[in-house]
Amino acid sequence: MQSLRELYKIGYGPSSSHTIAPGRAAKIFSKKHPDVQKFRVTLYGSLAATGVGHGTDTVIETVIKPREVEIIWKPEIELPVHPNGLLFEAMDNDKVIDSWEVYSVGGGDLRDETGLLNDASKVYELTNMNDILAWCLEEGRSFWEYVEFCEGKEIWDFLENVWKVMKKSIKRGIEEEGVLPGTLRIARKASSYYIRSKTTTGSTGNIGLLFAAALAVAEENAACGKVVTAPTCGASGVVPAVLYFLKEDQGFSDKRIIRGLATAGLIGNIVKTNGSISGAEVGCQGELGTACAMAAGAAAQIMGGTPKQVEYAAEMGFEHNLGLTCDPVDGYVQIPCIERNAFISQKARECAVYSLFSDGSHKVSFDQVVETMMQTGKDLQSKYRETSLGGLARIVRPVIKKA
C-alpha cells in the first residue's frame, strides 16, 4: 500500500481524474519528446464524456503549450483497463513517431501497461482494515501510530502542510462570493452560510459552520482553486470540513487534528488499494463514500474513540453511501457534487458520534463494505459513472442564455 503522499495530492480542481492526472500525463509525454512540435491526444470514455466541463482539454493544452496539440474526443469508446483512457501521440507532420496509452484511475493517479506510475512508494505491509485493526489491538496502539510506524516521523511534516492547505482552501472559499464558472450559473454559498452560522445559536449554528466549511472547499474546487485530494478533488470538501469543525467548534488541537488526518488517509488508502476511488469506475460511492469513511474514522479517533470504534465509524460512513451514483450535470463538478460534500460532512460526523455510543462491535466489517462497493460499482450502468448520461445529468439541463 502506498504512502499517504500519493493519496493527499495538492493541486488545482475541479477533478483529480479529469484535470490533475491528464495534466501529469501530458507533462510526462511532452517531456519525453522535447523536440516534437505537434501532439495528438485522444480522450476515451468518461474523460471524453465530461472532459469539457472538467477542463481536461484545457489542462492538456496548457501543459504542452507553446507546442501544438490536437484533442480528439471519443466518449463512445472505453479502453479495456479503465473508463478514463488517454492515447498520447507524438507527430512528425502526419506521421506518428511514438504513442502512449495511459489511464487516469482516480485521485490523480496514472496507470499504463507497466502498472501504477508511482507504485514505488509502497510502504505499508498490511493492506486491509482487519489486519491493521488486529495490529492496533495487539500492540495497544492507534491507527495514526501505525501510519507513523510505516511512514516514519517525517510523515508529520507532510501532513502538517496538507492541513495548512486545507485550512487555506476553507478560508478562501468562505471569503469568495459570486458565480462559479460554467454554464450552470451556480452562486457561491459558503460565505453566506458561514455568516449565518455565526449569528445562529445552538446546534443549528454548529451544523451551519460544518456546511460552510464543506461548501467553501467544494466551491474552491469547482472554481479550479487549490485543494487537497481527499481522496479526490470532487470529494475534497468532506475531510477538511469535519476536521475544521472539530478544531473551531470543539476546540481540538492541531496536533490531534493532524493525527486524525493520518487515520483518514490510512482509511482512504485501504479503499484505494482494495477497491477504487474513481467515480468513472464505481460511481460517487468510491469518491464521496470514501471521503465519508475517512472523515468519520478521523472524527471518532479525535473525539477519543478506540480503534474498534474508529473502524466502526469508517464502516458506517462507507456502508451508507453504497450505490451512490456519479451524474454531474453538464459535466461540471457542481451539481450534485457541491451540496453533496456538505451533507456527507454531516453524515460523517453523525457516524463518528454513533460509533462512540457503542463499544465498537458490529456485524459488517469495513473490508466487506469495500468489496461490496466494488461489486456495486461494476453493476452500475456506465451512465451513472461520471459520463453525464444518466440521473440528474439527464434530467437537469442548464439554461444557456443567448447573447
PLY file of the C-alpha trace (Angstrom):
ply
format ascii 1.0
element vertex 403
property float x
property float y
property float z
element edge 402
property int vertex1
property int vertex2
end_header
0.00 0.00 0.00
1.31 3.42 -0.98
2.44 6.33 1.13
-0.14 8.90 2.16
1.84 11.26 -0.06
0.17 9.50 -3.00
-3.32 9.89 -1.54
-3.23 13.51 -0.38
-2.20 15.38 -3.52
-2.11 19.17 -3.53
-3.34 20.57 -6.82
-5.97 22.54 -8.67
-9.57 21.49 -9.29
-12.05 20.65 -10.47
-11.13 16.98 -10.87
-8.26 14.76 -9.84
-9.18 12.21 -12.53
-10.03 14.66 -15.29
-7.67 17.53 -14.51
-4.71 16.63 -12.28
-3.94 13.21 -13.82
-4.28 14.25 -17.51
-2.05 17.22 -16.75
0.54 14.90 -15.21
0.33 12.57 -18.20
0.75 15.44 -20.67
3.82 16.64 -18.78
5.39 13.18 -18.79
4.82 12.56 -22.51
5.78 16.05 -23.72
8.94 15.97 -21.58
9.84 12.65 -23.23
9.74 14.40 -26.63
11.30 17.86 -26.15
11.87 18.38 -29.89
8.41 17.36 -31.10
6.26 20.32 -32.11
2.91 18.58 -32.55
0.99 16.13 -30.36
-2.34 14.37 -30.70
-4.29 13.31 -27.62
-7.38 11.11 -27.81
-9.72 11.05 -24.82
-11.93 7.99 -24.30
-14.97 7.08 -22.21
-15.68 9.27 -19.20
-12.72 11.55 -19.92
-14.30 12.44 -23.25
-17.89 12.49 -21.99
-17.29 15.06 -19.25
-13.89 16.42 -20.24
-15.11 19.84 -21.38
-16.86 20.59 -18.08
-13.86 19.31 -16.15
-11.35 21.28 -18.24
-9.43 18.19 -19.41
-8.58 19.69 -22.81
-7.58 22.99 -21.23
-5.10 21.46 -18.80
-3.52 19.29 -21.52
-3.17 22.27 -23.86
-1.76 24.42 -21.06
0.91 21.86 -20.19
2.00 21.25 -23.80
1.99 24.91 -24.93
3.51 26.59 -26.85
3.67 23.43 -28.91
0.63 22.35 -30.92
-1.79 19.75 -29.60
-4.89 18.26 -31.23
-7.59 16.87 -28.92
-9.86 14.08 -30.18
-12.99 13.10 -28.23
-14.30 9.52 -28.24
-16.88 9.21 -25.41
-18.49 6.19 -27.04
-15.35 4.07 -26.71
-13.99 2.70 -23.43
-10.49 1.26 -23.43
-10.16 -2.10 -21.65
-8.29 -1.15 -18.48
-10.37 1.78 -17.18
-13.12 4.18 -18.37
-10.68 7.12 -18.15
-8.37 6.33 -21.05
-5.96 8.58 -22.94
-3.82 7.99 -26.03
-0.89 10.38 -26.48
0.80 10.53 -29.88
3.92 12.42 -30.89
3.65 13.59 -34.51
6.10 14.36 -37.29
3.81 16.09 -39.77
1.09 13.42 -40.19
3.26 10.52 -39.06
3.01 9.05 -35.55
6.53 8.58 -34.18
5.58 7.48 -30.66
2.42 6.71 -28.71
1.44 6.08 -25.09
-1.81 4.59 -23.80
-2.41 5.62 -20.21
-5.30 5.64 -17.75
-6.44 8.08 -15.08
-7.50 5.68 -12.34
-8.63 8.04 -9.58
-7.17 10.54 -7.15
-4.75 11.88 -9.75
-3.02 8.52 -10.26
-1.93 7.15 -13.63
-1.64 3.58 -14.85
-0.16 2.21 -18.06
0.96 -1.23 -19.24
3.75 -1.23 -16.63
1.32 -0.64 -13.74
0.83 2.39 -11.47
3.32 5.07 -12.38
4.05 5.91 -8.74
3.93 2.35 -7.40
7.45 2.58 -5.99
6.09 4.33 -2.92
4.62 1.21 -1.29
5.35 1.46 2.42
2.52 -0.43 4.15
2.87 -4.18 4.61
-0.71 -4.59 5.87
-3.28 -3.58 3.29
-6.73 -4.28 4.73
-8.63 -2.94 7.72
-8.98 -6.27 9.55
-5.22 -6.84 9.66
-4.42 -3.25 10.62
-7.07 -3.27 13.35
-5.65 -6.54 14.68
-2.17 -4.94 14.77
-3.54 -1.97 16.72
-5.30 -4.18 19.26
-2.29 -6.47 19.70
0.18 -3.60 20.05
-2.12 -1.39 22.12
-1.72 1.40 19.57
-3.90 3.65 17.41
-4.29 3.86 13.64
-2.19 7.02 13.48
0.61 5.16 15.23
0.53 2.51 12.51
0.93 5.30 9.95
3.97 6.60 11.83
5.32 3.05 12.20
5.23 2.54 8.43
5.98 6.05 7.14
8.39 7.32 9.77
8.15 10.51 11.81
8.79 12.64 8.71
5.21 11.98 7.61
4.05 14.56 10.17
5.71 17.44 8.31
3.88 16.37 5.17
0.53 16.07 6.94
1.02 19.39 8.68
1.40 21.03 5.27
-1.68 19.18 3.99
-3.69 20.55 6.90
-2.42 24.07 6.20
-3.54 23.83 2.56
-6.94 22.51 3.64
-7.44 25.41 6.06
-6.42 27.92 3.40
-8.93 26.39 0.98
-11.67 26.88 3.58
-10.60 30.44 4.32
-10.54 31.41 0.63
-13.86 29.72 -0.04
-15.56 31.47 2.87
-14.34 34.87 1.67
-15.20 34.44 -2.01
-18.57 35.36 -3.47
-20.04 35.46 -6.97
-20.88 32.86 -9.60
-18.88 29.70 -10.32
-17.51 29.23 -13.84
-19.51 27.27 -16.40
-22.98 27.11 -17.88
-24.85 26.28 -14.66
-24.60 29.78 -13.15
-24.20 28.40 -9.62
-23.77 31.12 -6.99
-21.26 30.54 -4.22
-22.96 29.91 -0.86
-20.12 29.26 1.60
-19.78 32.91 2.61
-23.46 33.41 3.45
-23.62 30.05 5.26
-20.60 31.00 7.34
-22.12 34.36 8.30
-25.43 32.75 9.25
-23.64 30.10 11.30
-22.04 32.87 13.34
-25.38 34.53 14.05
-27.32 31.35 14.80
-27.25 29.77 18.24
-27.34 26.15 19.33
-26.81 23.04 17.23
-28.18 24.72 14.09
-25.28 27.16 14.11
-22.82 24.32 14.63
-24.17 22.44 11.63
-24.08 25.65 9.61
-20.36 26.02 10.33
-19.76 22.46 9.11
-21.81 23.11 5.96
-19.96 26.38 5.31
-16.53 24.73 5.52
-17.52 21.91 3.16
-19.12 24.31 0.69
-16.03 26.54 0.83
-13.67 23.79 -0.33
-16.10 22.29 -2.85
-16.70 25.71 -4.39
-12.98 26.45 -4.50
-12.50 23.13 -6.28
-15.27 23.94 -8.78
-13.56 27.28 -9.45
-10.26 25.49 -10.20
-8.78 26.61 -6.89
-6.06 24.89 -4.87
-7.31 21.91 -2.86
-6.15 18.58 -1.46
-7.42 15.32 -2.92
-9.18 13.62 -0.01
-9.37 11.20 -1.66
-10.30 13.10 -4.87
-10.94 16.69 -5.91
-14.68 16.10 -6.27
-14.82 14.85 -2.67
-12.25 17.28 -1.30
-14.62 19.19 0.99
-15.61 16.46 3.46
-12.42 15.69 5.40
-11.30 19.35 5.73
-14.80 20.41 6.83
-15.10 17.80 9.57
-11.59 18.47 10.87
-12.13 22.24 10.73
-15.38 21.87 12.66
-13.68 19.78 15.34
-10.96 22.40 15.75
-13.08 25.56 15.60
-16.26 24.38 17.32
-14.97 21.64 19.62
-11.57 23.14 20.40
-9.30 20.20 19.49
-5.62 20.96 18.93
-3.87 20.96 15.56
-1.72 18.05 16.75
-4.80 15.93 17.40
-6.37 17.04 14.11
-3.25 16.03 12.15
-3.24 12.61 13.79
-6.84 12.30 12.64
-5.70 13.25 9.15
-3.25 10.34 9.26
-6.04 7.93 10.17
-8.29 9.36 7.46
-5.50 8.82 4.94
-4.99 5.25 6.07
-8.72 4.56 5.57
-8.64 6.13 2.10
-5.55 4.13 1.23
-7.31 0.87 2.10
-10.15 1.71 -0.29
-7.75 2.86 -2.99
-5.71 -0.37 -2.69
-8.54 -2.89 -2.45
-11.28 -1.03 -4.27
-11.44 2.21 -6.23
-11.76 5.94 -5.62
-12.65 6.64 -9.26
-16.14 7.93 -9.98
-15.75 6.81 -13.60
-15.16 3.25 -12.41
-17.51 2.81 -9.43
-19.64 5.95 -9.19
-19.64 8.56 -6.42
-19.66 5.84 -3.74
-15.95 5.48 -4.46
-15.30 9.21 -4.07
-17.65 10.78 -1.54
-18.35 7.40 0.06
-14.66 7.02 0.75
-14.42 10.64 1.93
-17.26 9.99 4.38
-15.48 6.92 5.76
-12.21 8.85 6.07
-13.80 11.78 7.90
-15.93 9.55 10.15
-12.96 7.45 11.24
-10.80 10.52 11.83
-13.52 12.24 13.85
-14.11 9.17 16.01
-10.40 9.00 16.83
-10.10 12.73 17.52
-13.06 12.54 19.90
-11.41 9.76 21.91
-12.65 6.61 20.17
-10.95 3.24 20.44
-9.59 1.56 17.29
-12.73 -0.60 17.14
-14.94 2.48 17.33
-12.84 4.19 14.64
-13.25 1.19 12.33
-16.99 1.13 13.06
-17.38 4.82 12.21
-15.49 4.36 8.94
-17.53 1.27 8.08
-20.83 3.11 8.63
-19.64 6.10 6.63
-18.91 3.80 3.72
-21.81 1.37 4.03
-24.48 4.04 3.99
-23.16 5.58 0.77
-23.21 2.31 -1.20
-24.78 2.73 -4.63
-24.17 6.49 -4.79
-24.12 7.48 -8.46
-21.86 9.95 -10.23
-24.05 12.06 -12.54
-22.57 15.58 -12.77
-24.91 17.95 -14.57
-23.37 19.21 -17.83
-20.08 17.61 -16.82
-19.26 20.15 -14.09
-18.21 19.24 -10.55
-21.04 21.38 -9.19
-24.47 19.67 -9.24
-24.87 17.49 -7.18
-21.25 17.49 -6.06
-21.03 20.71 -4.03
-24.14 20.17 -1.88
-23.23 16.50 -1.52
-19.90 17.45 0.09
-21.82 19.44 2.70
-24.42 16.79 3.51
-21.90 13.97 3.65
-19.74 16.00 6.04
-22.65 15.99 8.47
-23.21 12.27 7.85
-19.54 11.58 8.66
-19.85 13.45 11.95
-23.01 11.51 12.82
-21.28 8.19 12.08
-18.47 9.15 14.46
-20.88 10.10 17.23
-22.94 6.94 16.69
-19.85 4.74 16.97
-18.78 6.45 20.19
-22.09 5.48 21.81
-21.26 1.83 21.03
-18.49 -0.48 22.18
-17.29 -0.78 18.58
-18.83 -4.20 17.98
-20.84 -4.71 14.77
-21.58 -7.37 12.15
-20.35 -5.87 8.87
-16.64 -5.17 8.56
-15.07 -2.26 6.70
-13.30 -4.68 4.35
-16.62 -6.30 3.45
-18.04 -2.91 2.53
-15.03 -2.20 0.27
-15.65 -5.49 -1.51
-19.37 -4.71 -1.78
-18.66 -1.25 -3.13
-16.52 -2.66 -5.94
-19.19 -5.19 -6.90
-21.86 -2.49 -6.79
-19.69 -0.26 -8.97
-19.35 -2.98 -11.58
-23.12 -3.45 -11.56
-23.81 0.26 -12.11
-24.62 1.16 -15.69
-21.98 3.38 -17.26
-24.41 6.31 -17.47
-24.24 6.51 -13.66
-20.44 6.52 -13.61
-19.27 10.05 -14.46
-20.44 10.15 -18.05
-23.22 12.72 -17.52
-25.60 10.48 -19.48
-27.94 9.45 -16.68
-29.54 10.55 -13.42
-29.57 14.28 -12.69
-27.29 14.92 -15.66
-30.02 13.64 -17.98
-32.98 15.28 -16.26
-31.50 18.68 -15.32
-30.42 20.78 -18.26
-28.72 24.20 -17.89
-30.47 27.18 -19.38
-27.94 28.90 -21.61
-28.85 32.50 -22.34
-28.20 33.70 -25.85
-26.08 36.79 -26.23
0 1
1 2
2 3
3 4
4 5
5 6
6 7
7 8
8 9
9 10
10 11
11 12
12 13
13 14
14 15
15 16
16 17
17 18
18 19
19 20
20 21
21 22
22 23
23 24
24 25
25 26
26 27
27 28
28 29
29 30
30 31
31 32
32 33
33 34
34 35
35 36
36 37
37 38
38 39
39 40
40 41
41 42
42 43
43 44
44 45
45 46
46 47
47 48
48 49
49 50
50 51
51 52
52 53
53 54
54 55
55 56
56 57
57 58
58 59
59 60
60 61
61 62
62 63
63 64
64 65
65 66
66 67
67 68
68 69
69 70
70 71
71 72
72 73
73 74
74 75
75 76
76 77
77 78
78 79
79 80
80 81
81 82
82 83
83 84
84 85
85 86
86 87
87 88
88 89
89 90
90 91
91 92
92 93
93 94
94 95
95 96
96 97
97 98
98 99
99 100
100 101
101 102
102 103
103 104
104 105
105 106
106 107
107 108
108 109
109 110
110 111
111 112
112 113
113 114
114 115
115 116
116 117
117 118
118 119
119 120
120 121
121 122
122 123
123 124
124 125
125 126
126 127
127 128
128 129
129 130
130 131
131 132
132 133
133 134
134 135
135 136
136 137
137 138
138 139
139 140
140 141
141 142
142 143
143 144
144 145
145 146
146 147
147 148
148 149
149 150
150 151
151 152
152 153
153 154
154 155
155 156
156 157
157 158
158 159
159 160
160 161
161 162
162 163
163 164
164 165
165 166
166 167
167 168
168 169
169 170
170 171
171 172
172 173
173 174
174 175
175 176
176 177
177 178
178 179
179 180
180 181
181 182
182 183
183 184
184 185
185 186
186 187
187 188
188 189
189 190
190 191
191 192
192 193
193 194
194 195
195 196
196 197
197 198
198 199
199 200
200 201
201 202
202 203
203 204
204 205
205 206
206 207
207 208
208 209
209 210
210 211
211 212
212 213
213 214
214 215
215 216
216 217
217 218
218 219
219 220
220 221
221 222
222 223
223 224
224 225
225 226
226 227
227 228
228 229
229 230
230 231
231 232
232 233
233 234
234 235
235 236
236 237
237 238
238 239
239 240
240 241
241 242
242 243
243 244
244 245
245 246
246 247
247 248
248 249
249 250
250 251
251 252
252 253
253 254
254 255
255 256
256 257
257 258
258 259
259 260
260 261
261 262
262 263
263 264
264 265
265 266
266 267
267 268
268 269
269 270
270 271
271 272
272 273
273 274
274 275
275 276
276 277
277 278
278 279
279 280
280 281
281 282
282 283
283 284
284 285
285 286
286 287
287 288
288 289
289 290
290 291
291 292
292 293
293 294
294 295
295 296
296 297
297 298
298 299
299 300
300 301
301 302
302 303
303 304
304 305
305 306
306 307
307 308
308 309
309 310
310 311
311 312
312 313
313 314
314 315
315 316
316 317
317 318
318 319
319 320
320 321
321 322
322 323
323 324
324 325
325 326
326 327
327 328
328 329
329 330
330 331
331 332
332 333
333 334
334 335
335 336
336 337
337 338
338 339
339 340
340 341
341 342
342 343
343 344
344 345
345 346
346 347
347 348
348 349
349 350
350 351
351 352
352 353
353 354
354 355
355 356
356 357
357 358
358 359
359 360
360 361
361 362
362 363
363 364
364 365
365 366
366 367
367 368
368 369
369 370
370 371
371 372
372 373
373 374
374 375
375 376
376 377
377 378
378 379
379 380
380 381
381 382
382 383
383 384
384 385
385 386
386 387
387 388
388 389
389 390
390 391
391 392
392 393
393 394
394 395
395 396
396 397
397 398
398 399
399 400
400 401
401 402
